[in-house]
Amino acid sequence: MNPPRAVVVGLEGPEPSAVECRLLAHARPLGVILFKRNVESRAQLARLTAAVRAALGRDDAPILVDQEGGRVQRLGSPHWPAWPPARRVGALAERDRAAGVEAARILATRMALDLREVGIDWVCAPVLDLALAETHAAIGDRAYAGDPDLVAELGAAAVAGFLAGGVVPIVKHVPGHGRARVDPHRALPTVDAPLATLEAADFGPFRALAAAPAAMTAHVVYDALDRRRPASCSPTVVGETVRGRLGLEGLLVSDDVDMGALAGGVDERVAAVLAAGNDVALQCNGIRADLERALAAAPPLGDAALARVAAARRQAVEAAADVADRRVLDAALATSLG
């Protein structure tokens, strides 16, 4: 069988349409990413993920979601708990480091259980960006803290928690979004901090988690690395910094190519992030014409990318553990985070 295409796509609604199923079957993207528009209930979501995999013809096709807690939580009330944002975990860790680290692990495990129950096996989390004075609200309380060492420790605990729950985590947004002063959903941010500053702070959590199964690249220009192109579209940043200087080994996924930070048509954006060295392009908006263009622009996954997908799955399978009852985890989180 031919390998899947190097793209993960979004769908329009809570059930895949007949046209979408035909597109998935014919073009064979690596997987699908879900949003609130795709989520109604546990039973509906389980049907949706099963239908997606049936259309793709692969029981192990990755199905992704953003499930960080706080503002970025696609599975939420009333069918799932409203989880706290990362910053609350970071604040706990600033008071009691051990308690915060344990809360990060438990929270990730607890969210992973909800995801696996409905057939979601990859999560776009945790955020390893720093919470700084200039950090835009687009990140805001999604970041744990401003201390790179603390962010690394909390991020590592969350990665371990997701893996223990059998879900592959995608850390984000490499090489660091904390100094961006613009929302990349609307426009292209530029970070003008010198390389020494980035090395001493922003890069730290990503370097510490270089063995994470997957990472998401940022739609941010870093003047110290490449003045012309956002990191996600820069072979220099992806090759020399993300893979080289930081040593990230896992699957590289671009941030959503539909964001306002990028220029050109959908096909051009997909081509740009893949040419930069990302393994997979992420195309999320669920608009059929854009979906078709993204699928047409994405080539089949290469051998190296396929190996990284397999290694990521293997990490989740090997790390999956018998975890405590959800009520026990919920009680622990209520005690530590309120």
ChimeraX attribute file (.defattr): number of C-alpha atoms within 10 A of each C-alpha:
attribute: neighborCount
match mode: 1-to-1
recipient: residues
	/A:1	3
	/A:2	7
	/A:3	14
	/A:4	21
	/A:5	22
	/A:6	27
	/A:7	27
	/A:8	27
	/A:9	26
	/A:10	23
	/A:11	24
	/A:12	18
	/A:13	16
	/A:14	18
	/A:15	20
	/A:16	19
	/A:17	12
	/A:18	10
	/A:19	10
	/A:20	19
	/A:21	19
	/A:22	14
	/A:23	18
	/A:24	25
	/A:25	16
	/A:26	12
	/A:27	19
	/A:28	23
	/A:29	27
	/A:30	25
	/A:31	25
	/A:32	25
	/A:33	23
	/A:34	26
	/A:35	22
	/A:36	15
	/A:37	13
	/A:38	21
	/A:39	20
	/A:40	17
	/A:41	17
	/A:42	17
	/A:43	11
	/A:44	15
	/A:45	22
	/A:46	17
	/A:47	16
	/A:48	21
	/A:49	22
	/A:50	16
	/A:51	15
	/A:52	24
	/A:53	21
	/A:54	15
	/A:55	20
	/A:56	24
	/A:57	13
	/A:58	14
	/A:59	12
	/A:60	14
	/A:61	21
	/A:62	24
	/A:63	22
	/A:64	25
	/A:65	22
	/A:66	20
	/A:67	23
	/A:68	23
	/A:69	24
	/A:70	16
	/A:71	17
	/A:72	18
	/A:73	21
	/A:74	18
	/A:75	27
	/A:76	18
	/A:77	12
	/A:78	9
	/A:79	11
	/A:80	14
	/A:81	14
	/A:82	14
	/A:83	21
	/A:84	19
	/A:85	19
	/A:86	26
	/A:87	19
	/A:88	21
	/A:89	25
	/A:90	26
	/A:91	15
	/A:92	19
	/A:93	23
	/A:94	16
	/A:95	10
	/A:96	11
	/A:97	17
	/A:98	14
	/A:99	15
	/A:100	24
	/A:101	23
	/A:102	19
	/A:103	28
	/A:104	31
	/A:105	21
	/A:106	25
	/A:107	26
	/A:108	28
	/A:109	29
	/A:110	25
	/A:111	24
	/A:112	25
	/A:113	20
	/A:114	17
	/A:115	26
	/A:116	15
	/A:117	13
	/A:118	18
	/A:119	21
	/A:120	26
	/A:121	25
	/A:122	30
	/A:123	25
	/A:124	22
	/A:125	27
	/A:126	30
	/A:127	26
	/A:128	32
	/A:129	33
	/A:130	28
	/A:131	26
	/A:132	15
	/A:133	10
	/A:134	12
	/A:135	21
	/A:136	19
	/A:137	14
	/A:138	16
	/A:139	21
	/A:140	21
	/A:141	21
	/A:142	25
	/A:143	26
	/A:144	30
	/A:145	26
	/A:146	19
	/A:147	17
	/A:148	22
	/A:149	14
	/A:150	21
	/A:151	29
	/A:152	23
	/A:153	21
	/A:154	30
	/A:155	30
	/A:156	22
	/A:157	23
	/A:158	26
	/A:159	27
	/A:160	24
	/A:161	28
	/A:162	32
	/A:163	28
	/A:164	26
	/A:165	27
	/A:166	26
	/A:167	31
	/A:168	30
	/A:169	28
	/A:170	26
	/A:171	29
	/A:172	23
	/A:173	27
	/A:174	31
	/A:175	29
	/A:176	25
	/A:177	31
	/A:178	24
	/A:179	24
	/A:180	25
	/A:181	17
	/A:182	20
	/A:183	19
	/A:184	22
	/A:185	16
	/A:186	11
	/A:187	15
	/A:188	20
	/A:189	22
	/A:190	21
	/A:191	20
	/A:192	15
	/A:193	13
	/A:194	12
	/A:195	15
	/A:196	9
	/A:197	11
	/A:198	18
	/A:199	14
	/A:200	10
	/A:201	17
	/A:202	25
	/A:203	24
	/A:204	24
	/A:205	28
	/A:206	28
	/A:207	20
	/A:208	19
	/A:209	22
	/A:210	19
	/A:211	13
	/A:212	23
	/A:213	26
	/A:214	26
	/A:215	31
	/A:216	25
	/A:217	26
	/A:218	23
	/A:219	32
	/A:220	28
	/A:221	25
	/A:222	26
	/A:223	16
	/A:224	15
	/A:225	19
	/A:226	15
	/A:227	14
	/A:228	12
	/A:229	21
	/A:230	25
	/A:231	28
	/A:232	34
	/A:233	28
	/A:234	24
	/A:235	21
	/A:236	18
	/A:237	26
	/A:238	24
	/A:239	16
	/A:240	14
	/A:241	18
	/A:242	25
	/A:243	18
	/A:244	13
	/A:245	14
	/A:246	22
	/A:247	17
	/A:248	23
	/A:249	17
	/A:250	21
	/A:251	23
	/A:252	28
	/A:253	28
	/A:254	29
	/A:255	24
	/A:256	26
	/A:257	26
	/A:258	19
	/A:259	19
	/A:260	14
	/A:261	20
	/A:262	24
	/A:263	14
	/A:264	10
	/A:265	14
	/A:266	21
	/A:267	18
	/A:268	16
	/A:269	24
	/A:270	30
	/A:271	17
	/A:272	21
	/A:273	27
	/A:274	25
	/A:275	14
	/A:276	20
	/A:277	21
	/A:278	25
	/A:279	22
	/A:280	27
	/A:281	28
	/A:282	24
	/A:283	28
	/A:284	23
	/A:285	19
	/A:286	19
	/A:287	13
	/A:288	15
	/A:289	9
	/A:290	19
	/A:291	24
	/A:292	17
	/A:293	16
	/A:294	30
	/A:295	24
	/A:296	15
	/A:297	19
	/A:298	21
	/A:299	19
	/A:300	19
	/A:301	20
	/A:302	13
	/A:303	10
	/A:304	11
	/A:305	18
	/A:306	18
	/A:307	14
	/A:308	18
	/A:309	21
	/A:310	14
	/A:311	16
	/A:312	22
	/A:313	21
	/A:314	15
	/A:315	17
	/A:316	23
	/A:317	16
	/A:318	11
	/A:319	17
	/A:320	18
	/A:321	14
	/A:322	8
	/A:323	15
	/A:324	12
	/A:325	10
	/A:326	14
	/A:327	10
	/A:328	12
	/A:329	17
	/A:330	16
	/A:331	12
	/A:332	16
	/A:333	19
	/A:334	11
	/A:335	10
	/A:336	14
	/A:337	17
	/A:338	9
